[in-house]
Amino acid sequence: MKKNLILLLICGFLTSFVSAQSTKTLIETTSQFLSTLDDGELQKTQFSFADSLRKKWTNLPVGLVPRPGIAYGTLSDQSRLAFHRVLSAMLSSQGYLKTTSIMQLDDILNTLYQQAFDQGKIDQKTLTMIQNLKWSHGNYYISVWGKPQTAEPWGLNFGGHHLALSLTADGEKVSMSPYFIGTDPSEVKSAKYAGLRVLSKEEDYGFMLINALTDKQKALATLKQDVPKDIITSPQGSQRITQYYGIAARQFDEGQKALLTLLIQEYTHNFEHWKAHQLFNKIVKSGIDKIYFAWIGSHENNKPHYYIINGPDFLIEYDNVGFQNDGNHIHAILREKGNDFGDDVLKQHYLESHK
């Protein structure tokens, strides 16, 4: 009994220590990044935390919807070096590599369209339309909301084509919701980078889970409707997922639950270690059995497919349709329910500060 108590005390101390260190690193790296900017760059980058623009995000290309903040492509090498330290403080190694690869994929996509034009597969009008969408490695925008500190809330957003990182911090409490990622193509089919799949496990683990179900379970999990053209909870859409669909995890055997857990962790573990485990532990505490899994579309890749993982505390939505309806264009999102842009974190802050 005494040993268990000591272990609990040690675990509690370590958790508190790691969370404090993680927050300290976030504040230090963001402050260091801001210190590399001149006055004109700071004016483009830093905003009031109370500005309503902080909560406005999109998954559309920059050419259709401009982003607030400073463009990554305009930064000096010194500022870029400093900003990569910020990304490393926010994200795990896998999350960091996904983020930087999504950025690089825009340049690959531009190359593929240029090659298609050179080969006569698309006309000048189509190429110009694509170019006007302004997706590129440099067209990702950084915005800091408030002053990075422990005393008051602050935030950082980083977004562009197929990426929206939304960090809200208040002391040691951190929200990373909503977290949007995407890839086009989800698998590069030709040229130098043929075979590249930036979000491979979000796709592969989804297929592993749906195909591990019995025929009866598949019938419950698979919804009989067309694959959505985008994630339903996109900021442009008016629809929201307010009900549970598909099959409850309480109907899974242990192997199926293990696959579901693996798929959820592929999303949560994109975050820095402490945040990843804080969120995943919250999900486990609420109960894996209470999570629902639903699927739409093909059970094979390279065809349109979609899934939802919906639990008491979180929602994961994944859509893979593709412009040519070829199942080669991923949009995916992870949201903490009630905590988009730190709503829960801020609610607690204001309750405590106004006691």
LOKOL-199223 format. One record per residue (C-alpha): residue in one letter; chain; x negated, y negated, z negated. Coordinates in Angstrom, 3 decimals. Each point is the difference from the previous one (the first is absolute). Example, Ala and Ser with C-alpha at 12.3 -4.5 7.8 and 13.67 -1.06 7.14 Angstrom:
// residues 2
(A; A; (-12.300; 4.500; -7.800));
(S; A; (-1.370; -3.440; 0.660));
//
This chain:
// residues 355
(M; A; (0.000; 0.000; 0.000));
(K; A; (-2.827; -2.342; -0.995));
(K; A; (-1.880; 0.816; 3.242));
(N; A; (3.083; -0.809; 2.102));
(L; A; (0.407; -3.324; -1.790));
(I; A; (-3.651; -0.855; 0.620));
(L; A; (0.372; 0.899; 3.693));
(L; A; (3.089; -2.203; 0.297));
(L; A; (-1.841; -2.901; -1.635));
(I; A; (-2.985; 0.478; 2.321));
(C; A; (2.274; 0.188; 3.076));
(G; A; (1.843; -3.118; -1.130));
(F; A; (-3.265; -1.871; -0.514));
(L; A; (-1.367; 1.107; 3.384));
(T; A; (3.210; -0.996; 1.789));
(S; A; (-0.061; -3.436; -1.606));
(F; A; (-3.722; -0.415; 0.739));
(V; A; (0.298; 1.069; 3.656));
(S; A; (3.058; -2.212; 0.639));
(A; A; (-1.778; -2.997; -1.546));
(Q; A; (-3.108; 0.650; 2.112));
(S; A; (2.090; 0.397; 3.162));
(T; A; (1.800; -3.295; -0.626));
(K; A; (-3.291; -1.717; -0.787));
(T; A; (-1.492; 1.260; 3.278));
(L; A; (3.041; -1.186; 1.968));
(I; A; (-0.244; -3.473; -1.491));
(E; A; (-3.775; -0.239; 0.442));
(T; A; (-0.051; 1.192; 3.621));
(T; A; (2.914; -2.223; 1.036));
(S; A; (-1.540; -3.016; -1.738));
(Q; A; (-3.325; 0.731; 1.694));
(F; A; (1.731; 0.202; 3.390));
(L; A; (1.714; -3.369; -0.575));
(S; A; (-3.346; -1.560; -0.981));
(T; A; (-1.406; 0.815; 3.477));
(L; A; (2.659; -2.144; 1.724));
(D; A; (-0.356; -3.708; 0.753));
(D; A; (2.738; -2.516; -0.841));
(G; A; (1.744; 0.374; 3.357));
(E; A; (-0.018; 3.790; -0.242));
(L; A; (1.266; -0.088; -3.597));
(Q; A; (2.914; -2.169; 1.095));
(K; A; (1.004; 2.717; 2.484));
(T; A; (-0.494; 2.812; -2.514));
(Q; A; (1.233; -1.010; -3.456));
(F; A; (3.633; -0.771; -0.834));
(S; A; (2.147; -0.547; -3.067));
(F; A; (1.103; 3.244; -1.626));
(A; A; (3.544; -1.413; -0.126));
(D; A; (0.128; -0.458; 3.794));
(S; A; (2.858; 2.142; 1.387));
(L; A; (-2.163; 0.783; 3.050));
(R; A; (-1.916; 2.461; -2.204));
(K; A; (2.878; 2.482; 0.223));
(K; A; (0.577; -0.304; 3.753));
(W; A; (-1.662; 2.813; 1.895));
(T; A; (0.427; 1.681; 3.364));
(N; A; (-1.154; 3.042; 1.950));
(L; A; (0.217; -1.805; 3.345));
(P; A; (-3.074; -1.100; 2.011));
(V; A; (-1.548; -3.382; -0.825));
(G; A; (0.970; -1.266; 3.474));
(L; A; (3.666; 0.389; -0.972));
(V; A; (-0.170; -1.009; -3.666));
(P; A; (-2.936; -2.136; -1.234));
(R; A; (-1.499; 0.770; -3.427));
(P; A; (-0.962; -2.481; -2.703));
(G; A; (-3.642; -0.132; -0.989));
(I; A; (-3.362; 0.028; 1.699));
(A; A; (-0.802; 2.310; 2.911));
(Y; A; (-2.596; 2.653; -0.800));
(G; A; (-1.592; -0.583; 3.410));
(T; A; (-0.817; -3.651; -0.841));
(L; A; (-1.951; 0.833; -3.177));
(S; A; (-3.768; -0.321; -0.317));
(D; A; (-2.036; 3.139; -0.597));
(Q; A; (-0.412; -1.063; -3.642));
(S; A; (3.776; -0.246; -0.430));
(R; A; (0.594; 3.306; 1.761));
(L; A; (-2.494; 1.737; -2.257));
(A; A; (1.757; -1.451; -3.029));
(F; A; (3.466; 0.928; 1.247));
(H; A; (-0.989; 3.638; 0.538));
(R; A; (-0.881; 0.055; -3.704));
(V; A; (3.578; -1.153; -0.686));
(L; A; (1.398; 2.833; 2.137));
(S; A; (-2.234; 2.478; -1.823));
(A; A; (1.350; -1.275; -3.331));
(M; A; (3.621; 0.371; 1.159));
(L; A; (-0.273; 3.327; 1.798));
(S; A; (-1.492; 3.469; -0.364));
(S; A; (-2.600; 1.175; 2.508));
(Q; A; (2.743; 1.632; 2.119));
(G; A; (2.186; -3.121; -0.206));
(Y; A; (-2.925; -2.232; 0.924));
(L; A; (-0.911; 2.155; 3.013));
(K; A; (3.633; 0.123; 1.169));
(T; A; (0.256; -3.793; -0.251));
(T; A; (-3.175; -0.727; 1.934));
(S; A; (0.826; 2.711; 2.562));
(I; A; (3.487; -1.449; 0.577));
(M; A; (-1.680; -3.334; 0.738));
(Q; A; (-2.456; 1.640; 2.406));
(L; A; (2.816; 1.916; 1.689));
(D; A; (1.403; -3.296; 1.327));
(D; A; (-3.137; -0.542; 2.073));
(I; A; (0.194; 3.609; 1.213));
(L; A; (3.639; -0.579; 0.983));
(N; A; (-0.939; -3.105; 1.988));
(T; A; (-2.694; 2.004; 1.804));
(L; A; (2.486; 2.767; 0.855));
(Y; A; (2.458; -2.500; 1.495));
(Q; A; (-2.767; -1.683; 1.992));
(Q; A; (-1.053; 3.409; 1.357));
(A; A; (3.620; 0.785; 0.883));
(F; A; (0.162; -3.282; 1.959));
(D; A; (-3.314; 0.671; 1.759));
(Q; A; (1.310; 3.444; 1.022));
(G; A; (3.234; -1.483; 1.351));
(K; A; (2.192; 1.630; -2.674));
(I; A; (1.426; -3.330; -1.228));
(D; A; (0.431; -3.352; 1.781));
(Q; A; (-1.349; -3.443; -0.885));
(K; A; (3.293; -1.056; -1.591));
(T; A; (-0.137; 2.910; -2.447));
(L; A; (-3.667; -0.623; -0.818));
(T; A; (0.655; -3.698; -0.640));
(M; A; (2.970; 0.854; -2.231));
(I; A; (-2.224; 2.331; -2.036));
(Q; A; (-2.773; -2.588; -0.265));
(N; A; (2.480; -2.603; -1.246));
(L; A; (0.784; 2.237; -2.983));
(K; A; (-3.483; -0.989; -1.238));
(W; A; (-0.928; 3.229; -1.709));
(S; A; (-3.725; 0.234; -0.638));
(H; A; (-2.519; 0.863; -2.723));
(G; A; (-0.319; -3.696; -0.891));
(N; A; (3.714; -0.823; -0.134));
(Y; A; (0.598; 1.079; -3.588));
(Y; A; (0.787; -2.746; -2.477));
(I; A; (-1.100; -0.478; -3.603));
(S; A; (2.016; -2.085; -2.452));
(V; A; (-0.589; -0.500; -3.727));
(W; A; (2.885; -1.156; -2.178));
(G; A; (-0.977; -1.830; -3.161));
(K; A; (-3.354; 0.293; -1.759));
(P; A; (-1.505; 3.453; -0.657));
(Q; A; (0.061; 0.242; -3.809));
(T; A; (1.386; 2.010; -2.914));
(A; A; (2.018; -2.805; -1.628));
(E; A; (2.553; -0.538; 2.789));
(P; A; (1.370; 2.058; 2.925));
(W; A; (-1.695; -0.204; 3.372));
(G; A; (0.164; 1.863; 3.288));
(L; A; (-1.793; 0.890; 3.210));
(N; A; (1.528; 1.004; 3.337));
(F; A; (-1.856; 1.423; 2.984));
(G; A; (1.919; 0.744; 3.162));
(G; A; (0.188; 0.200; 3.745));
(H; A; (1.044; 2.547; 2.601));
(H; A; (0.807; 3.275; -1.822));
(L; A; (-1.218; -1.144; -3.412));
(A; A; (1.534; -1.811; -2.969));
(L; A; (-1.855; 0.150; -3.333));
(S; A; (1.824; -1.830; -2.793));
(L; A; (-1.752; -0.293; -3.349));
(T; A; (1.562; -1.687; -3.030));
(A; A; (-1.914; -0.080; -3.288));
(D; A; (0.825; -1.141; -3.505));
(G; A; (-2.717; 0.820; -2.473));
(E; A; (-0.600; 3.752; 0.267));
(K; A; (3.340; 0.622; 1.742));
(V; A; (-0.295; 0.340; 3.776));
(S; A; (2.591; 0.602; 2.721));
(M; A; (-0.898; 1.050; 3.551));
(S; A; (3.560; 0.108; 1.318));
(P; A; (1.023; -0.166; 2.799));
(Y; A; (-2.878; 1.877; 1.639));
(F; A; (0.420; 0.330; 3.779));
(I; A; (-2.349; 1.818; 2.390));
(G; A; (0.342; 1.075; 3.620));
(T; A; (-1.923; 1.237; 3.022));
(D; A; (0.468; -0.327; 3.744));
(P; A; (-0.931; 2.412; 1.341));
(S; A; (0.209; 2.409; -2.900));
(E; A; (-2.296; 2.215; 2.066));
(V; A; (-2.269; -1.538; 2.613));
(K; A; (0.452; 2.167; 3.090));
(S; A; (-2.747; -1.239; 2.329));
(A; A; (-3.306; -1.805; 0.426));
(K; A; (-2.806; -0.458; -2.540));
(Y; A; (2.092; 0.475; -3.144));
(A; A; (2.177; 2.882; 1.242));
(G; A; (1.130; 2.098; -2.953));
(L; A; (-0.121; -2.810; -2.602));
(R; A; (2.903; 0.260; -2.483));
(V; A; (-0.156; -2.680; -2.681));
(L; A; (3.144; 1.121; -1.879));
(S; A; (-0.454; 3.711; 0.608));
(K; A; (0.998; 1.311; -3.434));
(E; A; (3.207; -2.036; -0.259));
(E; A; (1.046; 1.914; 3.121));
(D; A; (-1.599; 3.403; -0.664));
(Y; A; (1.174; 0.377; -3.597));
(G; A; (3.517; -0.978; 1.065));
(F; A; (0.074; 2.809; 2.567));
(M; A; (-1.531; 2.413; -2.501));
(L; A; (2.800; -0.720; -2.460));
(I; A; (2.970; 0.168; 2.393));
(N; A; (-1.347; 3.215; 1.564));
(A; A; (-0.610; 1.569; -3.423));
(L; A; (3.748; -0.128; -0.731));
(T; A; (2.310; 2.946; 0.549));
(D; A; (2.613; -0.272; 2.752));
(K; A; (2.648; -0.802; -2.617));
(Q; A; (-2.184; -2.695; -1.576));
(K; A; (-0.845; -1.462; 3.429));
(A; A; (3.708; -0.268; 0.775));
(L; A; (0.488; -2.026; -3.201));
(A; A; (-3.067; -2.177; 0.579));
(T; A; (0.542; -0.753; 3.702));
(L; A; (2.498; -2.762; 0.746));
(K; A; (1.941; 0.327; 3.250));
(Q; A; (-0.550; -3.408; 1.565));
(D; A; (-2.369; -1.785; 2.374));
(V; A; (-3.474; -0.873; -1.224));
(P; A; (0.021; -3.685; -1.073));
(K; A; (-1.892; -2.349; 2.312));
(D; A; (-1.790; -1.441; -3.032));
(I; A; (-0.102; 0.405; -3.763));
(I; A; (3.453; -0.813; -1.353));
(T; A; (-1.374; -2.218; -2.762));
(S; A; (-1.939; -2.264; 2.394));
(P; A; (0.256; -3.698; -0.951));
(Q; A; (1.691; -0.749; 3.332));
(G; A; (2.827; 2.491; -0.616));
(S; A; (3.105; -0.562; -2.099));
(Q; A; (0.314; 3.669; -1.044));
(R; A; (-1.368; 1.376; -3.243));
(I; A; (-0.238; 3.550; -1.340));
(T; A; (2.265; -0.009; -3.053));
(Q; A; (0.947; 3.693; -0.141));
(Y; A; (-1.857; 3.286; -0.272));
(Y; A; (-0.066; 2.107; 3.163));
(G; A; (-1.213; 3.495; 0.846));
(I; A; (-1.101; 2.598; -2.500));
(A; A; (-0.923; -0.456; -3.687));
(A; A; (-3.437; 1.230; -1.084));
(R; A; (1.654; 2.008; -2.780));
(Q; A; (0.947; 2.440; 2.787));
(F; A; (-3.673; 0.463; 0.983));
(D; A; (-2.230; 2.818; -1.181));
(E; A; (-3.385; -0.809; -1.556));
(G; A; (-1.848; 0.145; 3.324));
(Q; A; (2.459; -2.390; 1.642));
(K; A; (-0.241; -2.370; -2.968));
(A; A; (-3.786; 0.080; 0.342));
(L; A; (0.311; -1.087; 3.661));
(L; A; (2.438; -2.774; -0.947));
(T; A; (-2.444; -1.186; -2.668));
(L; A; (-2.858; 0.066; 2.523));
(L; A; (2.017; -2.135; 2.417));
(I; A; (0.944; -2.558; -2.674));
(Q; A; (-3.621; -0.238; -1.162));
(E; A; (-1.119; -0.725; 3.560));
(Y; A; (1.846; -3.307; -0.402));
(T; A; (-0.625; -0.836; -3.666));
(H; A; (-3.690; 0.906; 0.197));
(N; A; (-0.634; -2.692; 2.605));
(F; A; (-0.221; -2.339; -3.003));
(E; A; (-2.937; -0.480; -2.355));
(H; A; (-0.313; 2.882; -2.482));
(W; A; (1.694; -1.593; -3.011));
(K; A; (2.974; -1.377; 1.964));
(A; A; (0.397; 3.265; 1.922));
(H; A; (0.197; 2.082; -3.158));
(Q; A; (2.175; -2.508; -1.837));
(L; A; (2.576; 0.187; 2.800));
(F; A; (-0.224; 3.764; 0.511));
(N; A; (0.249; 0.692; -3.744));
(K; A; (3.134; -2.148; -0.101));
(I; A; (1.480; 2.092; 2.824));
(V; A; (-0.834; 3.245; -1.815));
(K; A; (1.420; -1.287; -3.282));
(S; A; (3.326; -0.800; 1.685));
(G; A; (0.063; 3.559; 1.334));
(I; A; (-1.067; 1.642; 3.258));
(D; A; (3.332; 1.897; -0.027));
(K; A; (1.860; -3.314; 0.423));
(I; A; (-1.757; -0.802; 3.293));
(Y; A; (1.868; 0.524; 3.292));
(F; A; (-1.581; 0.827; 3.352));
(A; A; (1.779; -0.590; 3.319));
(W; A; (-1.133; 0.554; 3.601));
(I; A; (1.298; -1.129; 3.385));
(G; A; (-1.150; 1.187; 3.408));
(S; A; (-2.463; 2.606; 1.210));
(H; A; (-1.844; 2.407; -2.294));
(E; A; (-2.953; -0.139; 2.443));
(N; A; (-2.469; -2.824; 0.615));
(N; A; (-0.186; -2.147; 3.140));
(K; A; (3.789; -0.299; -0.162));
(P; A; (2.032; -2.644; -1.884));
(H; A; (0.368; 0.764; -3.708));
(Y; A; (0.720; -1.795; -3.275));
(Y; A; (0.123; 0.706; -3.724));
(I; A; (1.038; -1.599; -3.297));
(I; A; (-1.310; 0.872; -3.460));
(N; A; (2.261; -1.658; -2.540));
(G; A; (-0.404; 0.107; -3.778));
(P; A; (1.196; -1.982; -3.022));
(D; A; (-3.070; -2.288; 0.056));
(F; A; (-1.146; -0.066; 3.613));
(L; A; (0.875; 0.348; 3.674));
(I; A; (-2.186; 1.253; 2.839));
(E; A; (1.251; -0.400; 3.550));
(Y; A; (-1.850; 1.281; 3.085));
(D; A; (1.035; -0.424; 3.627));
(N; A; (-1.773; 1.301; 3.117));
(V; A; (1.814; -0.763; 3.254));
(G; A; (-2.286; -1.837; 2.407));
(F; A; (0.708; -2.522; 2.745));
(Q; A; (0.223; 2.862; 2.505));
(N; A; (2.037; 2.102; -2.470));
(D; A; (-2.991; 2.326; -0.260));
(G; A; (-0.416; 0.201; -3.758));
(N; A; (-3.319; -1.863; 0.132));
(H; A; (0.621; -3.232; -1.915));
(I; A; (0.209; 0.069; -3.811));
(H; A; (1.607; -2.473; -2.405));
(A; A; (-0.101; 0.934; -3.699));
(I; A; (0.775; -1.771; -3.248));
(L; A; (-0.309; 0.631; -3.740));
(R; A; (2.094; -2.090; -2.373));
(E; A; (0.245; -0.021; -3.780));
(K; A; (3.694; -0.432; -0.693));
(G; A; (0.720; -3.324; -1.682));
(N; A; (-3.652; -1.047; 0.241));
(D; A; (-0.441; -1.456; 3.490));
(F; A; (-2.419; -2.925; -0.315));
(G; A; (-0.282; 0.784; -3.697));
(D; A; (3.642; -0.691; -0.888));
(D; A; (-0.107; 2.380; -2.999));
(V; A; (-3.437; -1.227; -1.045));
(L; A; (1.124; -3.642; 0.137));
(K; A; (3.275; 0.706; -1.784));
(Q; A; (-1.939; 1.455; -2.913));
(H; A; (-2.426; -2.951; 0.072));
(Y; A; (2.777; -2.587; -0.225));
(L; A; (1.870; 1.925; -2.705));
(E; A; (-3.154; 0.198; -2.131));
(S; A; (-1.036; -3.616; 0.583));
(H; A; (3.469; -1.341; -0.912));
(K; A; (0.552; 1.990; -3.206));
//
